[in-house]
Structures are given as structure tokens and as C-alpha cells.
Amino acid sequence: MRIRYLPEILINQIAAGEVIERPAAAVKELVENAIDAGANQIDISLEQGGKTLIIIEDDGIGMNKEELDAALDRHATSKLLDDDLLHISSLGFRGEAMPSIGAVSKMTVITAQNGEAWQLSVEGGKKQAIQPAARQKGTRIEVRDLFYATPARLKFLKTERSEYLAVKDSLTRLAMAYPDIGFTLQHNGNITLRLNRESDLLETARLNRLSALMGKDFQDNAMAIHVEKPNEDSTDTKLTGFASLPTHHRGNNLHQFLFVNGRPVKDRLLMGCIRAAYMDVLHRDRHPQVALFLDLPYTDVDINVHPAKTEVRFRDVQRIRGLIISALQNAIHTHSRTSASSVSQDALNRFKTSPAVNQNWHPTNFHQKPSNLPSAQAVMDVWAPSGRSFSNLATTTATASQADPVVVETQEQYPLGAAIAQVHETYIVAQSSHGLILVDQHAAHERLVYERIKAQLNTDGVKKQSLLIPEIVELNTDDITNLLARQTELESLGLVIESFGSDAIAVQAVPALLGNKTNVKGLILDLVDEINETDSTKGLTERLFEVCSSMACHGSIRAGRRLNTEEMNALLRQMEQTDFSGQCNHGRPTYITLELDDIEKLFGRKE
């Protein structure tokens, strides 16, 4: 078989398989072109998830006749200035998207610039003659029957809904990065997404756009991230964005986004950094909502990794990783005593006005005593079986309502107010100057005990449990090298390892906290996998924290334990002085606040 040159059309179709794998990829490439063209409004229309029709319209700078003709040729681009791949400031730069789409579809481009409009059609890679057209501004691209020229790719497309959701996801990520651009998405004649331009300052505009896409609850419970770190060349690496409070979380990591120099990317680095930052305040099965925008010198990141341009490589991965983790941890620490506002709002929404006891009762005959109202003695009898004294409760309530100086001073002096009651021997009711605070005594004390255990570990170090017989774990040479390179770090966490020949290591000691039933081999293999994936040993730290968390759970005040006023107030005062007291070790809130204004609205005292 002799070597021969492939036809140009076939070359374009092969290239299209790398760049355009599904309708979402075509939409992404065309929307990125519109953004690079300086568009203020981008409108997308789809039919059947983009399989049969994709229309992208923008109000950007458009193209002249010569540029339109070149735009449908491979490797023709206006964005790679000075042919420098190290300084890429635009979203597109390869010059492959439009010719690749044209090679596998029926595409028509109408564009206008300087009062002139032109139209160019291409079908299966074959360009037709450029024709004059009618258009005032910007560009309109119509793509019909995507992959009709490559039936093998067409049959591998997913369902209409799956393809539509993939398009929406790609558009959502771009919309997050560019809040100053308006977007609309229409599917089968129905508008499914409408985002207006945000004209506020960048941080406010981003939060508004994220709120529109991730939910208003995210805006109400978001922590601002803003960190700048100088580089050796006098430039700055800047990390901005928003992350949710630990008490505001989701069941998966689909609401975590990373943008590098305005480009949405998918990188496992982000997932590892978020898990490391939140591991002390959130259960492993729960995930915060995060949108981070990383801006760094172009020479510090390579975006020319894959034709889809969704992957990047950093010159100094550990520096970026440390920046993200420290920024998130600082934000969490700053808001460590804050609980998600949505939790309090959800609690208020569950309150309902009680129906009238006697449906015949009316304000006009309120002097008439309803016959079926329970007597005061009956109420006392109902309360009595719980073991609580009704008279004591009445005295406590009366004391607080009469503005006793001690109670008033406590309310004003302390953020969590003064304890006035215990409900179901599980929840503490405290009164502050702004309303009521409900505290989960077990969750709150669990956090206090956990932080105390951590403080002891930081002071005394992690105690080691020497093994009578060292555990021998066989590994390949690269894994052994990676582990031994972190020998000192692992020893500080209580894990002592030594080389044992060329294909194994000997585990001499393990952290005492892990107990005698530790699966040493499983622990080592998990560490090896994490080092290979994230270049860190956070997994061991997570295990230690999980043990500490379990110890704190079993050593804290249990639900059902009766507390006196002094004990309840002591717990409140410790919470005010302890970091992360707003959530327990699993990310649940330890308290909720019911503002007095909201309570009065429940009773119709305020509108």
C-alpha cells in the first residue's frame, strides 16, 4: 500500500472530528467567535438539540468580504497576533472551528461591516460564491443538518434533550465569564434562557450573573474571593470569584466552575482544591457551589493543549493549587461563625398561620367564650408529662419580657444573645436584640469538641502507633519514589515508611488515631492514587480529621440531654469564641436566626 495525500474535504472532516464532536461544541466555538468580535448581545436558536438547526446571531464588528472568504478556510484567523502561541488573549486562535463545522454541515454565514453585508454558504466543505446580503450589523451563522456529511458521527449523538442540555451547559459557562454580554437561548421555538447585560462593576456583575444561573440562594450565601499574588516578572496572579458557605451545599460537584483568563476550563485540579479547602467543614458527600476566575500571565499557562480548548496546563501547578486552597480557606475562616441565610428563610417559610379553633368565632362576637378552647389547666396537664415545670417556664418568660437588666445586657453584649429555654431537650432558644436564635446543642458542641481536639493535635502533634511487624506493601518504582519524596510530610502526620528493596515499602508506624484495625495497604494505595492525581497527601489528613470528627461526635452533648440556663449560656459563649461554630463537622448549620421583623410579619404586624 502506497502513501498518498488525502483529499482536502476528507482532511477537513477528520479535523472536524477533533474540534466538533457534538452540537454543543459547535455552539461553543461560534459563541466564542462572537465574544472575540466584541458582541454585546448573542442569541442562539436550536432545533432538536442542535442536530437539525443552530443559529448564532451577534452584534459584533462583523467581517468584510475578504475576511469572510478566508474565515471558511482552515488555519485562517485574525486573532493570533505576531504568530505567538505564548500570548493568546482571545478565546479562539486556531482558525479551525468554522471550516470544521462547514465540512460536516450545511452552513450559511451573513455578516456586515462598514455598511456592507455579504453572504457565504458552504455545504459538506464546498464553498459557494459570496453574495451580497441584507444586514445592518454583526454576524448571523446558520448551521443545518450537523454531521450529515459524516453519518458515522451522526449516529453516535445522544438524545435531543441530552444534546440540548450540553449546549446549555457550554453557554452557561461562557455567560458566567462574560456578564457584560447578554445571552438568549431558544430551543424548538421556546426561550429557555434569557440573560440581560450586567452594567455594574465587575464583582457585582459577576455575582448577579452567577445568581441568575446558579440560583438566588447562591447569591445570599456566597463568600467573595479576592487574592492577588505577585510573580517574579512584576505581574500579578489574581484569583477572584465566589464560593458558598459550608452550610450551603449540593449533592454533586456540577456547580463548581473554573475560568482561566476568561476561558471556562474543566480541570481536576479545581475539584481537588475545593475538597481540600472544605474537608474540615463539609462532609465528603456534599459539595459547595464555587465559581473562581483565575487571571495570570499568558506565559504561565498553556491553553494550546487540545483542539476543544477546555484543558489547560499550568507552568507551576503547586503554586496555583496553593493559591486556590488558601484563598478558599481564608474565606471559610472569615465566615466561620456564619450560617447559611437560606436555612433561616426555609425555617420561616415552614411556619403557617393556625386555623381558627372555632370556625363560628368572629371578631364581632369576641366577648363570647368559644366552647371548645382548652382551659389553662388542660394546657398545663399537656406540658406536665414532659417533666418540665410550667410555672418555671412562665417565670422565665416573664422575666425576659420585663426587660430584666441582666438579660438585656446579655442580649446587647453577645451576638448569640441569652438562653431563655430548651425545646425537646435538643434545641436551645436564645433571645437577642434582633430576634430569636435556635441552636442545635449537639451539632454546636460537636464543633467545639472537634476544634479542641484539632488544637491539641497542632500543639502535641499526631501520635504514632508503631507496628510490631512492619507492613510490607509492594508498589512500582514510580509510586515508591513519589511516596518517599514525601516521607517527612507523612511522618509529621504519624505515618512512618521506609524503602524495602526496589519494589516495596515498609510501613513502620501509623497514626494512633486510626486505631488497630487500619487497613495499612489500602491506606498506602489510596495515598499513591491521590499523589498521582493531585500531587498531594491530603487524603491522610482527611482520614485523621474524620476520626477526630467521629471522636467529637461521640464526646459531645447528645440530643435529649437537659441543660440548665448556665450550661446553655456557656455553650453560646463558647460558640462565639470558636472558629467554624456556624456549622458542625458535616456542614449542617449549628444555629439559625429568626429576625424580629420576619417574626412580626408572620403575625401580620408588618407588611
C-alpha positions as CSV (number, residue, x, y, z in Angstrom):
1,M,0.0,0.0,0.0
2,R,1.5,3.3,-1.1
3,I,1.4,6.5,0.9
4,R,-0.9,9.1,-0.7
5,Y,-2.2,12.6,0.1
6,L,-5.8,12.7,1.4
7,P,-8.4,14.9,-0.3
8,E,-8.9,18.3,1.3
9,I,-12.5,17.6,2.1
10,L,-11.6,14.4,3.9
11,I,-8.8,16.3,5.8
12,N,-11.4,18.8,7.0
13,Q,-13.8,16.1,8.0
14,I,-11.1,14.4,10.1
15,A,-10.2,17.7,11.7
16,A,-13.9,18.4,12.4
17,G,-14.0,15.2,14.4
18,E,-11.5,16.6,16.9
19,V,-13.0,20.1,17.2
20,I,-16.7,19.5,16.6
21,E,-17.8,16.3,18.4
22,R,-21.4,17.3,19.1
23,P,-23.8,20.3,18.7
24,A,-22.6,21.8,22.0
25,A,-19.0,22.0,20.6
26,A,-20.2,23.9,17.5
27,V,-22.2,26.3,19.6
28,K,-19.3,26.9,21.9
29,E,-16.9,27.7,19.1
30,L,-19.3,30.1,17.3
31,V,-20.3,31.9,20.6
32,E,-16.6,32.3,21.4
33,N,-16.1,33.9,18.0
34,A,-18.9,36.3,18.7
35,I,-17.4,37.2,22.1
36,D,-14.0,37.8,20.4
37,A,-15.8,40.0,17.9
38,G,-16.9,42.4,20.7
39,A,-20.6,41.4,20.8
40,N,-22.9,42.9,23.4
41,Q,-25.8,40.6,22.6
42,I,-25.6,36.9,21.4
43,D,-28.8,35.0,20.5
44,I,-28.8,31.2,20.0
45,S,-31.6,29.2,18.4
46,L,-31.7,25.4,18.3
47,E,-33.9,22.8,16.7
48,Q,-33.8,19.2,18.0
49,G,-30.9,19.9,20.4
50,G,-28.9,21.4,17.6
51,K,-29.0,18.3,15.4
52,T,-31.0,19.9,12.6
53,L,-30.5,23.6,13.2
54,I,-28.2,26.0,15.0
55,I,-28.4,29.8,14.6
56,I,-26.0,32.2,16.2
57,E,-26.6,35.9,15.9
58,D,-24.4,38.7,17.4
59,D,-23.9,42.4,17.1
60,G,-20.1,42.4,16.9
61,I,-17.8,44.0,14.5
62,G,-18.6,41.6,11.6
63,M,-16.3,40.8,8.7
64,N,-15.6,42.3,5.3
65,K,-15.8,40.3,2.1
66,E,-12.2,39.2,2.1
67,E,-12.3,38.1,5.7
68,L,-15.5,36.2,5.2
69,D,-13.9,34.3,2.3
70,A,-10.8,33.4,4.5
71,A,-12.9,32.5,7.6
72,L,-14.1,29.3,5.9
73,D,-10.5,28.2,5.2
74,R,-8.5,26.1,7.7
75,H,-5.9,27.9,9.8
76,A,-7.1,31.3,8.8
77,T,-7.5,33.5,11.9
78,S,-7.4,37.2,12.8
79,K,-6.6,36.5,16.5
80,L,-3.1,35.1,16.7
81,L,-1.1,38.3,16.5
82,D,2.6,38.0,15.7
83,D,2.2,34.2,15.4
84,D,2.9,33.9,19.1
85,L,1.3,30.9,20.8
86,L,2.6,32.1,24.2
87,H,0.5,35.2,24.3
88,I,-3.1,34.2,23.4
89,S,-5.6,36.8,24.6
90,S,-8.6,35.6,22.6
91,L,-10.9,32.6,23.0
92,G,-10.3,31.4,19.5
93,F,-7.0,31.3,17.7
94,R,-6.6,28.0,15.8
95,G,-8.7,29.0,12.7
96,E,-10.3,25.6,12.7
97,A,-13.9,26.0,14.0
98,M,-15.8,27.4,11.1
99,P,-14.1,25.3,8.3
100,S,-14.6,22.2,10.5
101,I,-18.3,23.0,11.0
102,G,-18.7,23.7,7.3
103,A,-17.1,20.4,6.4
104,V,-19.8,18.4,8.2
105,S,-22.9,20.5,7.7
106,K,-24.8,23.0,5.6
107,M,-23.7,26.4,6.8
108,T,-24.6,29.9,5.8
109,V,-22.8,33.0,7.1
110,I,-24.2,36.5,6.8
111,T,-22.0,39.3,8.1
112,A,-21.9,43.1,7.9
113,Q,-19.1,45.7,8.3
114,N,-18.9,49.3,7.4
115,G,-22.4,49.4,5.8
116,E,-21.7,46.4,3.6
117,A,-23.2,42.9,4.1
118,W,-22.1,39.6,2.5
119,Q,-23.3,36.0,2.5
120,L,-21.3,32.8,2.0
121,S,-22.7,29.3,2.0
122,V,-20.8,26.0,2.4
123,E,-22.1,22.5,2.1
124,G,-20.0,19.5,3.1
125,G,-16.9,21.6,2.8
126,K,-17.6,23.0,-0.6
127,K,-17.8,26.8,-0.7
128,Q,-20.2,28.7,-2.9
129,A,-19.7,32.1,-4.4
130,I,-20.0,35.1,-2.0
131,Q,-23.3,37.0,-2.5
132,P,-24.4,40.5,-1.3
133,A,-26.8,40.3,1.6
134,A,-29.0,42.5,3.8
135,R,-27.8,43.0,7.4
136,Q,-27.1,46.1,9.4
137,K,-24.5,44.9,12.0
138,G,-22.7,41.8,13.3
139,T,-22.9,38.3,12.1
140,R,-25.5,35.5,11.7
141,I,-24.4,31.9,11.3
142,E,-26.9,29.2,10.4
143,V,-25.9,25.6,10.6
144,R,-28.2,22.9,9.3
145,D,-28.1,19.1,9.4
146,L,-24.9,18.9,11.5
147,F,-22.9,15.7,10.7
148,Y,-25.0,14.9,7.6
149,A,-21.7,14.5,5.7
150,T,-20.3,12.2,8.4
151,P,-23.1,9.7,9.1
152,A,-20.8,7.7,11.4
153,R,-20.6,10.6,13.8
154,L,-24.3,11.4,13.5
155,K,-25.4,8.1,14.8
156,F,-23.4,8.5,17.9
157,L,-25.2,11.6,19.0
158,K,-27.3,11.3,22.1
159,T,-31.0,12.2,22.6
160,E,-32.3,15.6,21.7
161,R,-32.6,16.5,25.4
162,S,-29.1,15.4,26.2
163,E,-27.6,17.4,23.3
164,Y,-29.7,20.5,24.3
165,L,-28.5,20.2,28.0
166,A,-24.9,20.0,26.7
167,V,-25.4,23.2,24.7
168,K,-26.9,24.9,27.7
169,D,-24.0,23.9,29.9
170,S,-21.5,25.3,27.5
171,L,-23.4,28.5,27.1
172,T,-23.8,28.8,30.9
173,R,-20.1,28.7,31.4
174,L,-19.4,31.3,28.8
175,A,-22.2,33.5,30.2
176,M,-20.6,33.3,33.7
177,A,-17.3,34.6,32.4
178,Y,-18.8,37.5,30.5
179,P,-21.6,39.2,32.5
180,D,-21.3,42.3,30.3
181,I,-22.8,40.3,27.4
182,G,-26.5,39.5,27.1
183,F,-27.5,35.9,26.0
184,T,-30.7,34.2,24.9
185,L,-31.1,30.6,24.2
186,Q,-34.1,29.3,22.2
187,H,-35.0,25.6,21.8
188,N,-37.7,24.4,19.4
189,G,-39.3,27.8,19.4
190,N,-39.2,28.3,23.2
191,I,-36.9,30.7,25.0
192,T,-35.2,28.6,27.7
193,L,-32.6,31.1,28.9
194,R,-32.5,34.9,28.9
195,L,-29.6,36.8,30.5
196,N,-29.5,40.6,30.3
197,R,-26.3,42.5,30.2
198,E,-24.9,43.4,33.6
199,S,-23.6,47.0,33.7
200,D,-22.4,47.1,37.3
201,L,-18.8,46.9,38.5
202,L,-17.2,43.5,37.6
203,E,-17.6,41.9,41.0
204,T,-21.2,42.9,41.4
205,A,-22.0,42.0,37.8
206,R,-20.4,38.6,38.2
207,L,-22.4,37.9,41.4
208,N,-25.6,38.9,39.7
209,R,-24.9,36.7,36.7
210,L,-24.0,33.8,38.9
211,S,-27.2,34.3,40.9
212,A,-29.2,34.1,37.6
213,L,-27.5,30.9,36.7
214,M,-26.9,29.1,40.0
215,G,-29.9,30.4,42.0
216,K,-30.6,33.3,44.3
217,D,-29.7,31.2,47.3
218,F,-26.1,31.2,46.0
219,Q,-26.0,35.0,46.0
220,D,-27.4,35.1,49.5
221,N,-24.8,32.6,50.8
222,A,-21.7,33.5,48.7
223,M,-18.3,34.3,50.1
224,A,-16.3,36.7,48.0
225,I,-12.8,35.5,46.9
226,H,-10.2,38.1,46.0
227,V,-6.5,37.3,46.2
228,E,-3.5,38.7,44.3
229,K,-0.1,37.2,44.4
230,P,2.9,38.9,42.7
231,N,5.1,37.0,40.2
232,E,8.8,37.2,39.6
233,D,8.2,39.3,36.5
234,S,6.4,42.1,38.5
235,T,3.0,40.8,37.2
236,D,0.2,39.5,39.4
237,T,-1.7,36.3,39.6
238,K,-5.2,37.1,40.6
239,L,-7.9,34.8,41.9
240,T,-11.4,36.2,42.3
241,G,-14.9,34.8,42.4
242,F,-17.4,33.4,44.9
243,A,-17.8,30.3,46.9
244,S,-20.8,29.2,49.0
245,L,-20.8,28.9,52.8
246,P,-20.1,25.4,54.1
247,T,-23.7,25.2,55.2
248,H,-24.9,25.8,51.7
249,H,-24.1,22.8,49.6
250,R,-25.3,20.4,46.9
251,G,-25.3,16.7,46.3
252,N,-22.8,16.8,43.4
253,N,-20.0,18.9,42.0
254,L,-21.8,20.1,38.9
255,H,-21.9,23.6,40.4
256,Q,-18.2,24.1,40.5
257,F,-16.6,26.3,37.8
258,L,-13.1,27.5,37.0
259,F,-12.2,30.2,34.5
260,V,-8.6,30.9,33.4
261,N,-8.0,34.3,31.7
262,G,-11.7,34.4,30.9
263,R,-11.8,30.9,29.4
264,P,-14.0,28.3,31.0
265,V,-12.0,25.1,31.6
266,K,-12.6,21.7,33.1
267,D,-9.7,20.7,35.3
268,R,-9.4,18.1,38.0
269,L,-7.2,20.5,39.9
270,L,-10.2,22.6,40.9
271,M,-12.1,19.6,42.3
272,G,-9.1,18.6,44.4
273,C,-8.5,22.1,45.7
274,I,-12.2,22.5,46.7
275,R,-12.2,19.2,48.5
276,A,-9.0,20.1,50.4
277,A,-10.3,23.5,51.4
278,Y,-13.7,22.3,52.6
279,M,-12.7,19.0,54.1
280,D,-12.7,20.3,57.6
281,V,-16.2,21.8,57.4
282,L,-18.1,19.7,54.9
283,H,-18.9,16.0,54.6
284,R,-17.2,14.3,51.6
285,D,-20.6,13.5,50.1
286,R,-21.6,17.2,49.9
287,H,-20.2,19.8,47.6
288,P,-20.2,23.6,47.7
289,Q,-21.1,25.9,44.8
290,V,-17.9,27.6,43.5
291,A,-17.1,29.9,40.6
292,L,-13.4,31.0,40.5
293,F,-11.8,33.3,38.0
294,L,-8.0,32.9,37.7
295,D,-6.1,35.6,35.8
296,L,-2.4,35.1,35.3
297,P,0.3,35.9,32.8
298,Y,-0.2,34.1,29.5
299,T,3.3,32.6,29.7
300,D,2.3,30.8,32.9
301,V,-0.5,28.8,31.3
302,D,-0.7,26.7,28.1
303,I,-4.1,26.7,26.5
304,N,-2.9,25.0,23.3
305,V,-3.3,21.5,24.7
306,H,-6.4,20.2,22.9
307,P,-8.4,21.4,19.9
308,A,-11.5,21.8,22.1
309,K,-9.5,24.3,24.3
310,T,-11.2,23.1,27.5
311,E,-8.0,21.8,29.0
312,V,-5.1,23.9,30.2
313,R,-1.7,23.3,31.7
314,F,-0.1,25.5,34.3
315,R,3.7,26.1,34.5
316,D,3.6,25.9,38.3
317,V,0.8,23.6,39.3
318,Q,1.6,23.6,43.0
319,R,1.6,27.4,43.1
320,I,-1.8,27.6,41.6
321,R,-3.1,24.8,43.8
322,G,-1.8,26.6,46.9
323,L,-3.4,29.8,45.8
324,I,-6.8,28.3,45.4
325,I,-6.8,26.3,48.6
326,S,-5.5,29.2,50.7
327,A,-8.0,31.7,49.2
328,L,-10.9,29.3,49.9
329,Q,-9.7,28.5,53.4
330,N,-9.3,32.2,54.3
331,A,-12.8,32.9,53.1
332,I,-14.2,30.0,55.1
333,H,-12.3,31.1,58.2
334,T,-13.5,34.7,57.8
335,H,-17.1,33.4,57.7
336,S,-16.5,30.6,60.1
337,R,-19.3,31.7,62.5
338,T,-21.8,32.4,59.8
339,S,-24.7,30.1,59.0
340,A,-26.4,30.0,55.6
341,S,-29.2,32.6,55.4
342,S,-31.3,30.2,53.3
343,V,-31.6,27.9,56.3
344,S,-33.3,30.6,58.4
345,Q,-35.5,31.6,55.5
346,D,-36.6,28.0,54.9
347,A,-37.5,27.7,58.6
348,L,-39.6,30.9,58.4
349,N,-41.4,29.6,55.2
350,R,-42.5,26.5,57.1
351,F,-44.4,28.5,59.6
352,K,-48.1,28.6,58.9
353,T,-50.9,30.6,60.4
354,S,-53.0,28.3,62.6
355,P,-56.7,27.9,61.5
356,A,-59.3,29.2,63.9
357,V,-60.2,26.7,66.7
358,N,-63.9,27.5,66.3
359,Q,-64.9,28.2,62.7
360,N,-68.0,30.1,64.0
361,W,-65.9,32.5,66.0
362,H,-65.7,36.0,64.6
363,P,-64.2,39.3,65.8
364,T,-67.6,40.8,66.2
365,N,-68.5,38.3,69.0
366,F,-65.1,38.0,70.6
367,H,-66.6,38.5,74.1
368,Q,-68.3,35.2,73.6
369,K,-66.1,32.4,75.0
370,P,-65.6,29.7,72.5
371,S,-66.8,26.4,74.0
372,N,-64.0,24.2,72.6
373,L,-61.0,26.3,73.7
374,P,-58.7,24.3,76.1
375,S,-58.5,25.6,79.6
376,A,-55.3,26.8,81.2
377,Q,-55.2,23.7,83.4
378,A,-55.5,21.5,80.3
379,V,-52.5,23.2,78.7
380,M,-50.6,22.7,82.0
381,D,-51.6,19.0,82.0
382,V,-50.3,18.5,78.5
383,W,-47.0,20.1,79.4
384,A,-46.6,18.2,82.6
385,P,-45.8,14.7,81.3
386,S,-42.6,16.0,79.7
387,G,-41.2,16.6,83.1
388,R,-40.9,20.4,82.7
389,S,-42.4,22.8,85.2
390,F,-44.9,25.1,83.5
391,S,-44.6,27.6,86.3
392,N,-40.8,27.8,85.9
393,L,-41.2,28.4,82.1
394,A,-43.8,31.2,82.8
395,T,-41.4,32.8,85.3
396,T,-38.5,32.7,82.8
397,T,-40.6,34.2,80.1
398,A,-42.0,36.9,82.3
399,T,-38.5,37.8,83.5
400,A,-37.3,38.2,79.9
401,S,-40.3,40.2,78.8
402,Q,-40.0,42.6,81.8
403,A,-36.6,43.7,80.4
404,D,-34.5,42.4,83.3
405,P,-31.2,44.4,83.2
406,V,-29.1,41.2,83.2
407,V,-31.0,39.7,80.2
408,V,-31.0,42.9,78.2
409,E,-27.2,43.4,78.8
410,T,-26.6,39.8,77.6
411,Q,-28.7,40.3,74.5
412,E,-26.8,43.5,73.6
413,Q,-23.4,42.3,74.5
414,Y,-23.3,38.8,72.8
415,P,-24.1,38.0,69.2
416,L,-26.0,34.8,70.1
417,G,-28.0,36.5,72.9
418,A,-29.2,34.9,76.1
419,A,-30.7,31.5,76.5
420,I,-34.3,31.5,77.6
421,A,-35.5,28.0,77.0
422,Q,-34.7,24.5,75.8
423,V,-37.1,22.8,73.4
424,H,-37.5,19.0,73.3
425,E,-34.2,18.8,75.2
426,T,-32.4,19.2,71.9
427,Y,-32.7,22.9,70.8
428,I,-31.7,26.0,72.7
429,V,-33.8,29.1,72.3
430,A,-31.9,32.3,72.8
431,Q,-33.2,35.9,72.6
432,S,-31.0,38.6,71.1
433,S,-31.7,42.2,70.5
434,H,-32.6,41.4,66.8
435,G,-34.8,38.3,67.3
436,L,-34.6,34.7,68.2
437,I,-31.8,32.2,67.7
438,L,-32.4,28.4,67.6
439,V,-29.3,26.3,68.4
440,D,-28.8,22.6,67.9
441,Q,-27.0,21.7,71.1
442,H,-25.4,18.5,69.8
443,A,-24.2,20.0,66.5
444,A,-22.8,23.1,68.2
445,H,-21.0,21.2,70.9
446,E,-19.7,18.7,68.4
447,R,-17.9,21.6,66.6
448,L,-16.5,22.9,69.9
449,V,-15.1,19.5,70.8
450,Y,-13.7,18.9,67.3
451,E,-11.9,22.3,67.3
452,R,-10.4,21.4,70.8
453,I,-9.1,18.1,69.5
454,K,-7.6,19.8,66.5
455,A,-5.9,22.3,68.7
456,Q,-4.4,19.5,70.8
457,L,-3.1,17.9,67.6
458,N,-1.5,21.1,66.5
459,T,0.2,21.5,69.9
460,D,1.3,18.0,70.7
461,G,1.5,16.6,67.1
462,V,0.0,13.4,65.7
463,K,0.9,10.4,68.0
464,K,2.3,7.4,66.2
465,Q,1.4,3.7,66.8
466,S,4.4,1.5,66.0
467,L,3.7,-1.8,64.3
468,L,5.1,-4.9,65.9
469,I,5.6,-6.3,62.5
470,P,6.2,-3.8,59.7
471,E,3.6,-3.9,56.9
472,I,5.2,-4.6,53.5
473,V,3.4,-3.0,50.6
474,E,4.5,-3.8,47.0
475,L,4.5,-0.9,44.6
476,N,6.0,0.0,41.3
477,T,9.2,2.1,41.2
478,D,7.5,5.4,40.4
479,D,5.0,5.1,43.2
480,I,7.7,4.3,45.7
481,T,9.7,7.3,44.6
482,N,6.6,9.6,45.0
483,L,5.9,8.3,48.5
484,L,9.5,8.5,49.7
485,A,9.7,12.1,48.4
486,R,7.0,12.9,51.0
487,Q,8.5,10.8,53.7
488,T,8.9,13.7,56.1
489,E,5.5,15.1,55.4
490,L,3.9,11.7,56.1
491,E,5.8,11.2,59.3
492,S,4.5,14.5,60.6
493,L,1.0,13.0,60.1
494,G,2.0,9.9,62.0
495,L,2.8,7.6,59.1
496,V,6.4,6.2,59.0
497,I,7.5,4.5,55.9
498,E,10.9,3.2,54.7
499,S,12.2,1.7,51.5
500,F,12.1,-2.1,51.4
501,G,14.0,-3.2,48.3
502,S,13.3,-1.9,44.8
503,D,9.6,-2.8,44.6
504,A,8.2,-2.3,48.1
505,I,8.0,-0.1,51.1
506,A,7.8,-1.0,54.8
507,V,5.2,0.8,57.0
508,Q,6.8,1.1,60.5
509,A,4.1,3.2,62.2
510,V,0.6,4.6,61.6
511,P,-1.3,7.4,63.2
512,A,-2.6,6.2,66.6
513,L,-5.9,7.9,65.9
514,L,-6.7,5.4,63.1
515,G,-6.8,2.5,65.6
516,N,-5.6,-1.1,65.4
517,K,-7.8,-2.1,62.6
518,T,-6.4,0.2,60.0
519,N,-6.1,-1.3,56.5
520,V,-2.5,-0.2,56.0
521,K,-2.2,-1.5,52.5
522,G,-5.4,0.3,51.5
523,L,-4.2,3.5,53.1
524,I,-0.9,3.4,51.2
525,L,-2.6,2.6,47.9
526,D,-5.1,5.5,48.4
527,L,-2.2,7.9,49.1
528,V,-0.4,6.7,46.0
529,D,-3.5,7.3,43.9
530,E,-4.0,10.8,45.3
531,I,-0.4,11.8,44.8
532,N,-0.6,10.7,41.2
533,E,-3.9,12.6,40.7
534,T,-3.4,15.8,42.7
535,D,0.3,15.7,43.8
536,S,-0.7,16.0,47.5
537,T,-1.2,13.8,50.6
538,K,-4.4,15.4,51.8
539,G,-6.1,12.0,51.9
540,L,-4.3,11.1,55.1
541,T,-5.2,14.4,56.7
542,E,-8.8,13.8,55.7
543,R,-8.8,10.4,57.4
544,L,-7.3,11.9,60.6
545,F,-9.9,14.7,60.5
546,E,-12.7,12.1,60.0
547,V,-11.5,10.2,63.1
548,C,-11.4,13.5,65.1
549,S,-14.9,14.3,63.8
550,S,-16.2,10.9,65.0
551,M,-14.5,11.3,68.4
552,A,-16.1,14.8,68.7
553,C,-19.5,13.4,67.8
554,H,-19.4,10.7,70.5
555,G,-17.9,13.1,73.0
556,S,-20.4,16.0,72.6
557,I,-23.7,16.8,74.3
558,R,-26.3,14.4,73.0
559,A,-29.8,15.4,71.8
560,G,-32.2,14.7,74.7
561,R,-29.9,15.9,77.5
562,R,-31.5,18.6,79.7
563,L,-29.4,21.7,80.2
564,N,-29.9,24.4,82.7
565,T,-29.6,28.1,81.9
566,E,-26.0,28.4,82.9
567,E,-25.0,25.5,80.7
568,M,-26.9,26.8,77.7
569,N,-25.3,30.3,78.0
570,A,-21.9,28.7,78.5
571,L,-22.4,26.8,75.2
572,L,-23.4,30.0,73.4
573,R,-20.4,31.9,74.7
574,Q,-18.0,29.2,73.6
575,M,-19.6,29.2,70.1
576,E,-19.0,33.0,69.8
577,Q,-15.3,32.4,70.5
578,T,-14.8,29.3,68.3
579,D,-14.0,29.3,64.6
580,F,-16.4,27.5,62.3
581,S,-19.0,27.4,65.0
582,G,-21.7,28.2,62.4
583,Q,-21.6,24.6,61.1
584,C,-21.0,21.2,62.5
585,N,-18.3,18.9,61.2
586,H,-20.6,17.6,58.4
587,G,-21.6,21.0,57.1
588,R,-25.0,21.2,58.8
589,P,-25.9,24.6,60.5
590,T,-25.5,24.7,64.2
591,Y,-27.9,27.6,64.6
592,I,-30.5,29.6,62.7
593,T,-31.5,33.2,63.3
594,L,-35.2,34.4,63.1
595,E,-35.2,38.1,62.7
596,L,-37.7,40.0,64.8
597,D,-39.0,41.8,61.6
598,D,-39.7,38.4,60.0
599,I,-41.4,37.1,63.1
600,E,-43.7,40.1,63.2
601,K,-44.6,39.6,59.5
602,L,-45.8,36.1,60.4
603,F,-48.3,37.6,62.8
604,G,-49.3,40.4,60.4
605,R,-47.7,43.2,62.5
606,K,-45.6,44.2,59.5
607,E,-46.0,44.1,55.7
